[in-house]
Amino acid sequence: MSGARNVRGGLALLALSLAGGLAMSLYAFEPLVEPPPALDRYDDLPRRLLRLAHVAAVMLPLLNVLLGPVIGRVRLPATSREWTSWLLLVGAAGLPAALVLEALFPAAASWHPSGVPAIAFALGTALLAVGAWRTPGAELLTASAAGRAA
């Protein structure tokens, strides 16, 4: 079941994001360690990008955990369900990584690396929404529909 991949991956990414948040707390507000010069000012773009990366690193994995069980229930071809699963995971892992890249290497911002995973996640949710609209409500909300052939 492709949705189980999203639950497992989402939980693993969530654990990593919480560890990243703990690392960020070392230099926030009352720094325990001196932040690198690029992160010295609280309102500068690199530090704001790191905070945004942390928010994305928490929320997108949580959405994978929430949406994972639904992937197997929607009326989509098996290939579309696989694509949905992978797009959601690529977005959840890739967006925070791309935002960190943009924060640490300002020249990378001109490449817009965060756009690809953001679009991937949006496409994954759009595919899932199409499948949800094609699925009767009772079938969508019951676990018995999981694993059904498309």
DSSP file (Angstrom, degrees, kcal/mol; ACC not computed):
  #  RESIDUE AA STRUCTURE BP1 BP2  ACC     N-H-->O    O-->H-N    N-H-->O    O-->H-N    TCO  KAPPA ALPHA  PHI   PSI    X-CA   Y-CA   Z-CA
    1    1 A M    >>        0   0    0      0, 0.0     3,-0.8     0, 0.0     4,-0.8   0.000 360.0 360.0 360.0 121.9    0.0    0.0    0.0
    2    2 A S  H 3>  +     0   0    0      1,-0.2     4,-1.0     2,-0.2     3,-0.5   0.805 360.0  63.0 -65.0 -29.9    1.6    3.3   -1.1
    3    3 A G  H 3> S+     0   0    0      1,-0.2     4,-1.9     2,-0.2    -1,-0.2   0.822  93.8  61.2 -66.3 -30.2   -0.1    5.2    1.7
    4    4 A A  H <> S+     0   0    0     -3,-0.8     4,-2.7     1,-0.2     5,-0.2   0.862  99.0  58.0 -62.9 -34.0    1.8    3.2    4.3
    5    5 A R  H  X S+     0   0    0     -4,-0.8     4,-3.0    -3,-0.5     5,-0.2   0.893 105.7  49.9 -59.7 -40.4    5.0    4.6    2.8
    6    6 A N  H  X S+     0   0    0     -4,-1.0     4,-2.6     2,-0.2    -2,-0.2   0.878 110.4  48.7 -68.8 -38.1    3.7    8.1    3.4
    7    7 A V  H  X S+     0   0    0     -4,-1.9     4,-2.3     2,-0.2    -2,-0.2   0.957 116.7  42.0 -66.1 -48.9    2.9    7.4    7.1
    8    8 A R  H  X S+     0   0    0     -4,-2.7     4,-2.2     2,-0.2    -2,-0.2   0.943 118.9  44.9 -62.7 -47.6    6.3    5.8    7.7
    9    9 A G  H  X S+     0   0    0     -4,-3.0     4,-2.8    -5,-0.2     5,-0.2   0.900 112.3  52.3 -64.0 -40.9    8.2    8.5    5.7
   10   10 A G  H  X S+     0   0    0     -4,-2.6     4,-2.3    -5,-0.2    -1,-0.2   0.908 110.1  47.7 -61.8 -42.6    6.2   11.3    7.4
   11   11 A L  H  X S+     0   0    0     -4,-2.3     4,-2.0     2,-0.2    -1,-0.2   0.895 113.0  48.5 -67.2 -38.6    6.9   10.0   10.9
   12   12 A A  H  X S+     0   0    0     -4,-2.2     4,-1.9     2,-0.2    -2,-0.2   0.928 113.4  46.9 -65.8 -44.1   10.6    9.7   10.0
   13   13 A L  H  X S+     0   0    0     -4,-2.8     4,-2.4     1,-0.2    -2,-0.2   0.866 109.3  55.3 -65.1 -35.7   10.8   13.2    8.5
   14   14 A L  H  X S+     0   0    0     -4,-2.3     4,-2.1    -5,-0.2    -1,-0.2   0.917 106.3  50.5 -63.2 -42.9    8.9   14.5   11.5
   15   15 A A  H  X S+     0   0    0     -4,-2.0     4,-1.8     1,-0.2    -1,-0.2   0.912 111.6  48.6 -61.3 -42.0   11.5   13.1   13.9
   16   16 A L  H  X S+     0   0    0     -4,-1.9     4,-2.3     1,-0.2    -2,-0.2   0.900 109.6  52.2 -63.8 -40.2   14.3   14.7   11.8
   17   17 A S  H  X S+     0   0    0     -4,-2.4     4,-2.2    40,-0.3    -1,-0.2   0.868 107.4  51.4 -67.1 -35.2   12.5   18.1   11.8
   18   18 A L  H  X S+     0   0    0     -4,-2.1     4,-2.0     2,-0.2    -1,-0.2   0.885 109.5  50.5 -68.6 -36.6   12.1   18.1   15.6
   19   19 A A  H  X S+     0   0    0     -4,-1.8     4,-2.0     2,-0.2    -2,-0.2   0.902 110.1  50.9 -64.5 -40.1   15.8   17.4   15.9
   20   20 A G  H  X S+     0   0    0     -4,-2.3     4,-2.3     1,-0.2    -2,-0.2   0.890 107.7  52.9 -63.0 -39.1   16.5   20.3   13.5
   21   21 A G  H  X S+     0   0    0     -4,-2.2     4,-1.6     2,-0.2    -1,-0.2   0.887 107.2  51.7 -63.7 -39.0   14.2   22.5   15.6
   22   22 A L  H  X S+     0   0    0     -4,-2.0     4,-0.5     2,-0.2    -1,-0.2   0.906 109.4  50.3 -63.4 -40.5   16.2   21.6   18.7
   23   23 A A  H >< S+     0   0    0     -4,-2.0     3,-1.2     1,-0.2     4,-0.3   0.904 108.9  52.1 -63.1 -40.7   19.4   22.5   16.8
   24   24 A M  H >X S+     0   0    0     -4,-2.3     3,-1.4     1,-0.3     4,-0.6   0.830  99.2  64.7 -64.4 -30.9   17.9   25.9   15.8
   25   25 A S  H 3< S+     0   0    0     -4,-1.6    -1,-0.3     1,-0.3     3,-0.2   0.693  85.6  74.4 -67.7 -16.2   17.0   26.6   19.5
   26   26 A L  T << S+     0   0    0     -3,-1.2     6,-3.1    -4,-0.5     7,-1.9   0.777 110.5  25.7 -66.9 -25.4   20.7   26.7   20.3
   27   27 A Y  T <4 S+     0   0    0     -3,-1.4     2,-0.2    -4,-0.3    -1,-0.2   0.341  97.3 111.0-120.0   6.3   21.1   30.1   18.7
   28   28 A A  S  < S-     0   0    0     -4,-0.6     2,-1.2    -3,-0.2     4,-0.1  -0.589  92.7 -34.2 -84.2 144.6   17.6   31.5   19.0
   29   29 A F  S    S+     0   0    0     -2,-0.2    13,-0.1     1,-0.2    -3,-0.0  -0.223 143.4  28.4  52.2 -83.6   16.7   34.4   21.3
   30   30 A E  S    S-     0   0    0     -2,-1.2    -2,-0.2    -5,-0.2    -1,-0.2  -0.794  96.5-143.3-104.6  86.9   19.2   33.7   24.1
   31   31 A P        -     0   0    0      0, 0.0    -4,-0.3     0, 0.0    -5,-0.1  -0.229  24.4-171.6 -62.8 132.4   21.9   31.9   22.2
   32   32 A L  S    S+     0   0    0     -6,-3.1     2,-0.3    -7,-0.2    -5,-0.2   0.727  85.7  28.9 -84.4 -28.1   23.7   28.9   23.8
   33   33 A V  S    S-     0   0    0     -7,-1.9    -1,-0.2    -3,-0.0     0, 0.0  -0.946  98.0-101.7-127.7 152.3   26.1   29.0   20.9
   34   34 A E        -     0   0    0     -2,-0.3    -7,-0.1    -3,-0.1     6,-0.1  -0.592  40.6-128.1 -73.9 125.0   27.2   31.9   18.7
   35   35 A P        -     0   0    0      0, 0.0     5,-0.1     0, 0.0    -1,-0.1  -0.356  31.3 -93.8 -70.0 154.6   25.3   31.7   15.4
   36   36 A P    >   -     0   0    0      0, 0.0     3,-2.0     0, 0.0     4,-0.2  -0.296  42.5-104.1 -60.0 154.7   27.3   31.9   12.2
   37   37 A P  G >  S+     0   0    0      0, 0.0     3,-1.4     0, 0.0     4,-0.4   0.838 121.3  59.3 -53.4 -35.6   27.6   35.5   10.8
   38   38 A A  G 3  S+     0   0    0      1,-0.3     9,-0.3     2,-0.1     3,-0.1   0.746 112.5  39.6 -66.2 -21.6   24.9   34.8    8.1
   39   39 A L  G <  S+     0   0    0     -3,-2.0    -1,-0.3     1,-0.1     5,-0.0   0.196  84.9 107.4-109.6  14.5   22.4   33.9   10.9
   40   40 A D    <   +     0   0    0     -3,-1.4     2,-0.4    -4,-0.2    -2,-0.1   0.895  69.1  60.3 -63.5 -43.8   23.4   36.7   13.3
   41   41 A R  S >  S-     0   0    0     -4,-0.4     3,-1.1    -3,-0.1     6,-0.3  -0.747  74.9-143.2 -94.6 131.7   20.4   38.9   12.8
   42   42 A Y  T 3  S+     0   0    0     -2,-0.4    -1,-0.1     1,-0.2    -2,-0.0   0.826  98.5  45.5 -60.1 -36.3   17.0   37.5   13.7
   43   43 A D  T 3  S+     0   0    0      4,-0.1    -1,-0.2     5,-0.0     2,-0.0   0.439  84.0 116.6 -93.1   0.0   15.1   39.3   10.8
   44   44 A D  S <> S-     0   0    0     -3,-1.1     4,-2.1     1,-0.1     3,-0.4  -0.342  76.3-112.5 -70.3 153.1   17.6   38.6    8.0
   45   45 A L  H  > S+     0   0    0      1,-0.2     4,-2.9     2,-0.2     5,-0.2   0.867 111.5  55.6 -56.0 -44.8   16.5   36.5    5.1
   46   46 A P  H  > S+     0   0    0      0, 0.0     4,-1.9     0, 0.0    -1,-0.2   0.914 111.0  45.1 -58.6 -40.3   18.7   33.4    5.7
   47   47 A R  H  > S+     0   0    0     -3,-0.4     4,-2.0    -9,-0.3    -2,-0.2   0.886 112.7  51.0 -70.1 -36.9   17.3   33.0    9.3
   48   48 A R  H  X S+     0   0    0     -4,-2.1     4,-2.4     2,-0.2    -1,-0.2   0.892 108.8  52.2 -65.3 -38.7   13.8   33.5    8.1
   49   49 A L  H  X S+     0   0    0     -4,-2.9     4,-2.6     1,-0.2    -2,-0.2   0.882 107.9  51.8 -64.4 -37.3   14.3   30.9    5.4
   50   50 A L  H  X S+     0   0    0     -4,-1.9     4,-2.1    -5,-0.2    -1,-0.2   0.898 109.8  48.8 -65.9 -39.0   15.5   28.5    8.1
   51   51 A R  H  X S+     0   0    0     -4,-2.0     4,-2.2     2,-0.2    -2,-0.2   0.907 112.1  48.8 -65.7 -40.1   12.4   29.1   10.2
   52   52 A L  H  X S+     0   0    0     -4,-2.4     4,-2.7     1,-0.2    -2,-0.2   0.896 109.0  53.5 -64.7 -39.2   10.3   28.5    7.1
   53   53 A A  H  X S+     0   0    0     -4,-2.6     4,-2.4     1,-0.2    -2,-0.2   0.897 108.4  50.1 -60.8 -39.9   12.2   25.3    6.4
   54   54 A H  H  X S+     0   0    0     -4,-2.1     4,-1.0     2,-0.2    -2,-0.2   0.911 109.9  49.5 -66.9 -41.3   11.4   24.1   10.0
   55   55 A V  H >X S+     0   0    0     -4,-2.2     4,-2.9     1,-0.2     3,-0.7   0.941 114.3  45.3 -61.3 -46.5    7.7   24.9    9.6
   56   56 A A  H 3X S+     0   0    0     -4,-2.7     4,-2.0     1,-0.2    -2,-0.2   0.869 108.7  57.6 -63.6 -35.7    7.6   23.0    6.3
   57   57 A A  H 3< S+     0   0    0     -4,-2.4   -40,-0.3    -5,-0.2    -1,-0.2   0.686 115.0  37.1 -71.5 -17.1    9.7   20.2    7.8
   58   58 A V  H <X S+     0   0    0     -4,-1.0     4,-1.6    -3,-0.7    -2,-0.2   0.849 120.7  42.1 -94.8 -48.5    7.0   19.7   10.5
   59   59 A M  H  X S+     0   0    0     -4,-2.9     4,-2.4    -5,-0.2    -3,-0.2   0.896 110.3  52.0 -73.4 -41.5    3.8   20.4    8.6
   60   60 A L  H  X S+     0   0    0     -4,-2.0     4,-1.9    -5,-0.3    -1,-0.2   0.911 111.4  47.0 -68.1 -40.2    4.4   18.5    5.3
   61   61 A P  H  > S+     0   0    0      0, 0.0     4,-2.2     0, 0.0    -1,-0.2   0.903 111.2  53.2 -63.2 -37.6    5.4   15.2    7.1
   62   62 A L  H  X S+     0   0    0     -4,-1.6     4,-2.3     1,-0.2    -2,-0.2   0.903 107.5  51.1 -62.0 -38.9    2.3   15.6    9.3
   63   63 A L  H  X S+     0   0    0     -4,-2.4     4,-3.1     2,-0.2     5,-0.3   0.874 107.6  53.3 -65.4 -35.7    0.2   16.0    6.2
   64   64 A N  H  X S+     0   0    0     -4,-1.9     4,-2.3     2,-0.2    -2,-0.2   0.914 109.6  48.0 -62.1 -42.4    1.8   12.8    4.8
   65   65 A V  H  < S+     0   0    0     -4,-2.2    -2,-0.2     2,-0.2    -1,-0.2   0.905 116.6  43.8 -64.1 -41.2    0.8   11.0    8.0
   66   66 A L  H  < S+     0   0    0     -4,-2.3     4,-0.3     1,-0.2    -2,-0.2   0.903 121.7  36.7 -70.3 -42.9   -2.7   12.3    7.7
   67   67 A L  H >X S+     0   0    0     -4,-3.1     4,-1.3     1,-0.2     3,-1.0   0.700  95.2  84.9 -87.4 -20.0   -3.2   11.7    4.0
   68   68 A G  H >X S+     0   0    0     -4,-2.3     3,-0.8    -5,-0.3     4,-0.7   0.898  89.5  49.0 -50.4 -50.7   -1.3    8.5    3.7
   69   69 A P  H 34 S+     0   0    0      0, 0.0    -1,-0.3     0, 0.0     4,-0.2   0.770 108.2  56.2 -63.7 -22.9   -4.2    6.2    4.7
   70   70 A V  H X> S+     0   0    0     -3,-1.0     3,-1.5    -4,-0.3     4,-1.2   0.785  89.9  74.1 -78.0 -27.1   -6.5    8.0    2.2
   71   71 A I  H << S+     0   0    0     -4,-1.3     3,-0.4    -3,-0.8    -1,-0.2   0.886  97.1  47.4 -56.4 -42.0   -4.2    7.3   -0.8
   72   72 A G  T 3< S+     0   0    0     -4,-0.7    76,-0.5    -3,-0.2    75,-0.4   0.613 110.7  53.7 -75.2 -10.9   -5.3    3.7   -0.9
   73   73 A R  T <4 S+     0   0    0     -3,-1.5    -1,-0.2    -4,-0.2    -2,-0.2   0.677  85.4  96.1 -96.9 -19.9   -9.0    4.5   -0.6
   74   74 A V  S  < S-     0   0    0     -4,-1.2     2,-1.7    -3,-0.4    58,-0.2  -0.376  82.3-111.2 -79.4 153.0   -9.4    7.0   -3.5
   75   75 A R  S    S+     0   0    0     56,-1.2    -1,-0.1    55,-0.1    59,-0.1  -0.609  71.5 122.2 -83.9  84.1  -10.7    6.0   -6.9
   76   76 A L  S    S-     0   0    0     -2,-1.7     5,-0.1    -5,-0.1    52,-0.0  -0.964  70.7 -92.9-135.0 152.1   -7.5    6.5   -8.9
   77   77 A P     >  -     0   0    0      0, 0.0     4,-2.2     0, 0.0     3,-0.4  -0.312  42.6-109.4 -59.7 153.3   -5.5    4.1  -11.0
   78   78 A A  H  > S+     0   0    0      1,-0.3     4,-2.2     2,-0.2     5,-0.2   0.865 119.8  54.8 -55.3 -38.7   -2.8    2.3   -9.1
   79   79 A T  H  > S+     0   0    0      1,-0.2     4,-2.4     2,-0.2    -1,-0.3   0.901 107.5  49.4 -63.1 -40.8   -0.1    4.3  -11.0
   80   80 A S  H  > S+     0   0    0     -3,-0.4     4,-2.6     2,-0.2    -1,-0.2   0.877 109.3  51.9 -66.9 -37.5   -1.8    7.6  -10.1
   81   81 A R  H  X S+     0   0    0     -4,-2.2     4,-2.5     2,-0.2    -2,-0.2   0.909 110.0  49.6 -64.7 -40.0   -1.9    6.5   -6.4
   82   82 A E  H  X S+     0   0    0     -4,-2.2     4,-2.5     2,-0.2    -2,-0.2   0.934 111.7  48.2 -61.8 -46.3    1.9    5.7   -6.6
   83   83 A W  H  X S+     0   0    0     -4,-2.4     4,-2.9     1,-0.2     5,-0.2   0.915 110.7  51.7 -59.8 -43.8    2.6    9.1   -8.1
   84   84 A T  H  X S+     0   0    0     -4,-2.6     4,-2.2     2,-0.2    -2,-0.2   0.936 110.3  49.0 -58.2 -47.8    0.5   10.8   -5.5
   85   85 A S  H  X S+     0   0    0     -4,-2.5     4,-1.9     1,-0.2    -2,-0.2   0.940 114.9  43.3 -58.1 -50.3    2.4    9.0   -2.7
   86   86 A W  H  X S+     0   0    0     -4,-2.5     4,-3.0     1,-0.2     5,-0.3   0.882 111.5  53.7 -68.0 -38.6    5.9    9.9   -4.2
   87   87 A L  H  X S+     0   0    0     -4,-2.9     4,-2.2    -5,-0.2    -1,-0.2   0.912 109.7  48.6 -62.4 -41.3    4.9   13.5   -4.9
   88   88 A L  H  X S+     0   0    0     -4,-2.2     4,-2.0    -5,-0.2    -1,-0.2   0.899 115.1  44.8 -64.9 -40.1    3.8   14.0   -1.3
   89   89 A L  H  X S+     0   0    0     -4,-1.9     4,-2.4    -5,-0.2     5,-0.3   0.913 111.9  50.8 -71.3 -42.2    7.0   12.5    0.0
   90   90 A V  H  X S+     0   0    0     -4,-3.0     4,-3.0     1,-0.2     5,-0.3   0.914 112.9  47.5 -61.2 -41.9    9.3   14.3   -2.4
   91   91 A G  H  X S+     0   0    0     -4,-2.2     4,-2.1    -5,-0.3    -1,-0.2   0.916 111.3  50.1 -64.0 -42.8    7.7   17.6   -1.4
   92   92 A A  H  < S+     0   0    0     -4,-2.0    -2,-0.2     1,-0.2    -1,-0.2   0.869 122.1  32.3 -66.8 -36.8    7.9   16.9    2.3
   93   93 A A  H  X S+     0   0    0     -4,-2.4     4,-1.1    -5,-0.1    -2,-0.2   0.857 122.3  47.4 -85.4 -37.8   11.6   16.0    2.2
   94   94 A G  H  X S+     0   0    0     -4,-3.0     4,-2.8    -5,-0.3     5,-0.2   0.854 101.8  59.0 -78.2 -36.5   12.6   18.3   -0.6
   95   95 A L  H  X S+     0   0    0     -4,-2.1     4,-2.4    -5,-0.3     5,-0.2   0.949 108.9  42.9 -64.2 -49.8   11.0   21.6    0.4
   96   96 A P  H  > S+     0   0    0      0, 0.0     4,-2.2     0, 0.0    -1,-0.2   0.919 115.7  50.6 -60.9 -40.0   12.8   22.0    3.8
   97   97 A A  H  X S+     0   0    0     -4,-1.1     4,-2.3     1,-0.2    -2,-0.2   0.915 111.2  47.9 -62.7 -42.6   16.1   20.9    2.2
   98   98 A A  H  X S+     0   0    0     -4,-2.8     4,-2.4     2,-0.2    16,-0.2   0.886 110.7  51.2 -66.4 -38.5   15.8   23.4   -0.6
   99   99 A L  H  X S+     0   0    0     -4,-2.4     4,-2.0     2,-0.2    -1,-0.2   0.885 109.8  49.8 -66.4 -37.5   14.9   26.2    1.8
  100  100 A V  H  X S+     0   0    0     -4,-2.2     4,-2.7     2,-0.2     5,-0.3   0.920 109.7  52.1 -64.2 -42.8   18.0   25.3    3.9
  101  101 A L  H  X S+     0   0    0     -4,-2.3     4,-2.3     1,-0.2     7,-0.3   0.920 110.4  47.9 -57.5 -45.6   20.0   25.4    0.7
  102  102 A E  H  < S+     0   0    0     -4,-2.4     7,-0.3     1,-0.2    -1,-0.2   0.849 112.9  49.4 -64.9 -34.6   18.7   28.8   -0.1
  103  103 A A  H  < S+     0   0    0     -4,-2.0    -2,-0.2     1,-0.2    -1,-0.2   0.907 117.3  38.2 -71.3 -41.8   19.4   30.0    3.4
  104  104 A L  H  < S+     0   0    0     -4,-2.7    -2,-0.2     1,-0.3    -1,-0.2   0.777 125.3  36.7 -83.0 -27.0   23.0   28.8    3.6
  105  105 A F    >X  -     0   0    0     -4,-2.3     3,-2.4    -5,-0.3     4,-0.5  -0.799  66.3-171.6-127.5  88.2   23.9   29.6    0.0
  106  106 A P  G >4 S+     0   0    0      0, 0.0     3,-1.2     0, 0.0     4,-0.4   0.779  84.6  64.0 -54.2 -29.3   22.3   32.9   -1.1
  107  107 A A  G >4 S+     0   0    0      1,-0.3     3,-1.0     2,-0.2     4,-0.3   0.800  92.3  64.9 -64.6 -26.3   23.4   32.4   -4.7
  108  108 A A  G X> S+     0   0    0     -3,-2.4     3,-1.6    -7,-0.3     4,-0.7   0.758  84.5  74.4 -67.2 -23.5   21.2   29.2   -4.8
  109  109 A A  G X< S+     0   0    0     -3,-1.2     3,-0.9    -4,-0.5    -1,-0.2   0.821  86.4  62.1 -60.6 -30.2   18.1   31.4   -4.4
  110  110 A S  G <4 S+     0   0    0     -3,-1.0    -1,-0.3    -4,-0.4    -2,-0.2   0.721 101.0  53.4 -69.4 -18.7   18.4   32.6   -8.0
  111  111 A W  G <4 S-     0   0    0     -3,-1.6    -1,-0.2    -4,-0.3    -2,-0.2   0.637 100.2-141.1 -84.8 -16.3   17.9   28.9   -9.1
  112  112 A H    X<  +     0   0    0     -3,-0.9     3,-1.6    -4,-0.7     4,-0.5   0.937  31.3 173.0  55.4  53.0   14.7   28.7   -7.0
  113  113 A P  T 3   +     0   0    0      0, 0.0     3,-0.4     0, 0.0   -15,-0.1   0.748  69.8  64.7 -65.2 -21.4   15.3   25.2   -5.8
  114  114 A S  T 3> S+     0   0    0    -16,-0.2     4,-1.6     1,-0.2     5,-0.2   0.671  86.9  73.3 -75.3 -14.2   12.3   25.3   -3.5
  115  115 A G  H <> S+     0   0    0     -3,-1.6     4,-2.5     2,-0.2     5,-0.2   0.898  90.5  54.8 -66.6 -40.6    9.9   25.6   -6.4
  116  116 A V  H  > S+     0   0    0     -4,-0.5     4,-2.4    -3,-0.4    -1,-0.2   0.950 112.3  40.3 -63.2 -51.7   10.3   22.0   -7.6
  117  117 A P  H  > S+     0   0    0      0, 0.0     4,-2.4     0, 0.0    -1,-0.2   0.856 114.3  54.4 -68.2 -30.0    9.4   20.3   -4.3
  118  118 A A  H  X S+     0   0    0     -4,-1.6     4,-2.1     2,-0.2    -2,-0.2   0.926 111.5  44.4 -65.3 -42.5    6.6   22.8   -3.6
  119  119 A I  H  X S+     0   0    0     -4,-2.5     4,-2.8     2,-0.2     5,-0.2   0.893 111.1  54.9 -67.3 -39.3    5.1   22.1   -7.0
  120  120 A A  H  X S+     0   0    0     -4,-2.4     4,-2.4    -5,-0.2    -2,-0.2   0.937 110.1  45.5 -58.8 -47.3    5.5   18.3   -6.3
  121  121 A F  H  X S+     0   0    0     -4,-2.4     4,-2.2     1,-0.2    -1,-0.2   0.911 113.0  50.3 -64.0 -41.5    3.6   18.5   -3.1
  122  122 A A  H  X S+     0   0    0     -4,-2.1     4,-2.1     1,-0.2    -1,-0.2   0.906 110.9  49.1 -63.6 -41.2    0.9   20.6   -4.6
  123  123 A L  H  X S+     0   0    0     -4,-2.8     4,-2.8     2,-0.2     5,-0.2   0.901 109.2  53.2 -64.4 -40.2    0.5   18.2   -7.5
  124  124 A G  H  X S+     0   0    0     -4,-2.4     4,-2.1     1,-0.2    -2,-0.2   0.914 110.9  45.5 -60.6 -43.2    0.3   15.3   -5.0
  125  125 A T  H  X S+     0   0    0     -4,-2.2     4,-2.3     2,-0.2    -1,-0.2   0.867 111.7  52.9 -69.5 -34.3   -2.5   17.0   -3.1
  126  126 A A  H  X S+     0   0    0     -4,-2.1     4,-2.3     2,-0.2    -2,-0.2   0.925 109.5  48.2 -66.0 -43.6   -4.3   17.8   -6.4
  127  127 A L  H  X S+     0   0    0     -4,-2.8     4,-2.4     1,-0.2    -2,-0.2   0.922 112.3  49.4 -60.4 -43.1   -4.2   14.2   -7.5
  128  128 A L  H  X S+     0   0    0     -4,-2.1     4,-2.4    -5,-0.2    -1,-0.2   0.889 109.4  51.9 -64.6 -38.2   -5.5   13.1   -4.1
  129  129 A A  H  X S+     0   0    0     -4,-2.3     4,-2.3     2,-0.2    -1,-0.2   0.901 108.5  50.9 -64.4 -40.7   -8.3   15.6   -4.3
  130  130 A V  H  X S+     0   0    0     -4,-2.3     4,-1.4     1,-0.2    -2,-0.2   0.942 112.2  47.1 -61.1 -46.4   -9.3   14.4   -7.8
  131  131 A G  H  X S+     0   0    0     -4,-2.4   -56,-1.2     1,-0.2     4,-0.5   0.886 110.1  53.0 -62.2 -38.5   -9.4   10.8   -6.4
  132  132 A A  H >< S+     0   0    0     -4,-2.4     3,-0.9     1,-0.2    -1,-0.2   0.891 107.4  51.1 -65.2 -39.1  -11.4   11.9   -3.4
  133  133 A W  H 3< S+     0   0    0     -4,-2.3    -1,-0.2     1,-0.2    -2,-0.2   0.787 110.0  50.9 -68.1 -26.2  -14.0   13.6   -5.6
  134  134 A R  H 3< S+     0   0    0     -4,-1.4    -1,-0.2    -5,-0.2    -2,-0.2   0.537  98.9  81.9 -85.6  -6.6  -14.3   10.4   -7.6
  135  135 A T  S << S-     0   0    0     -3,-0.9     5,-0.1    -4,-0.5   -61,-0.1  -0.850  85.9-114.9-106.1 130.0  -14.8    8.3   -4.5
  136  136 A P     >  -     0   0    0      0, 0.0     4,-2.3     0, 0.0     3,-0.3  -0.304  30.8-116.6 -58.1 145.2  -18.2    7.9   -2.7
  137  137 A G  H  > S+     0   0    0      1,-0.2     4,-1.8     2,-0.2     5,-0.1   0.875 112.2  49.9 -54.4 -45.8  -18.1    9.3    0.8
  138  138 A A  H  > S+     0   0    0      1,-0.2     4,-0.7     2,-0.2    -1,-0.2   0.888 112.9  47.7 -63.8 -38.0  -18.7    6.1    2.7
  139  139 A E  H  4 S+     0   0    0     -3,-0.3     3,-0.4     1,-0.2     6,-0.3   0.861 111.1  51.6 -69.6 -35.9  -15.9    4.4    0.7
  140  140 A L  H  < S+     0   0    0     -4,-2.3    -2,-0.2     1,-0.2    -1,-0.2   0.831 112.6  45.1 -69.1 -32.9  -13.5    7.3    1.3
  141  141 A L  H  < S+     0   0    0     -4,-1.8     2,-0.4    -5,-0.2    -1,-0.2   0.496  98.5  81.5 -94.7  -3.7  -14.1    7.2    5.0
  142  142 A T    ><  -     0   0    0     -4,-0.7     3,-1.1    -3,-0.4     4,-0.2  -0.837  68.3-142.6-108.4 142.5  -13.9    3.5    5.7
  143  143 A A  G >  S+     0   0    0     -2,-0.4     3,-1.6     1,-0.2    -1,-0.1   0.694  93.3  78.0 -71.1 -18.5  -10.7    1.5    6.1
  144  144 A S  G 3  S+     0   0    0      1,-0.3    -1,-0.2     3,-0.1    -5,-0.1   0.728  85.3  61.8 -66.2 -19.5  -12.2   -1.4    4.3
  145  145 A A  G X  S+     0   0    0     -3,-1.1     3,-1.8    -6,-0.3    -1,-0.3   0.652  79.3 111.9 -79.0 -14.5  -11.7    0.3    1.0
  146  146 A A  T <  S+     0   0    0     -3,-1.6   -73,-0.1     1,-0.3     3,-0.1  -0.331  81.3  17.2 -62.5 136.8   -7.9    0.3    1.6
  147  147 A G  T 3  S+     0   0    0    -75,-0.4    -1,-0.3     1,-0.3   -74,-0.1   0.466  88.6 146.5  83.2   1.1   -6.0   -1.9   -0.8
  148  148 A R    <   -     0   0    0     -3,-1.8    -1,-0.3   -76,-0.5     2,-0.1  -0.397  54.9-106.3 -70.0 146.0   -8.9   -2.2   -3.3
  149  149 A A              0   0    0      1,-0.1    -1,-0.1    -3,-0.1   -77,-0.0  -0.455 360.0 360.0 -71.9 147.2   -8.0   -2.4   -6.9
  150  150 A A              0   0    0     -2,-0.1    -1,-0.1   -75,-0.1    -2,-0.1   0.481 360.0 360.0 -72.7 360.0   -8.6    0.7   -9.0
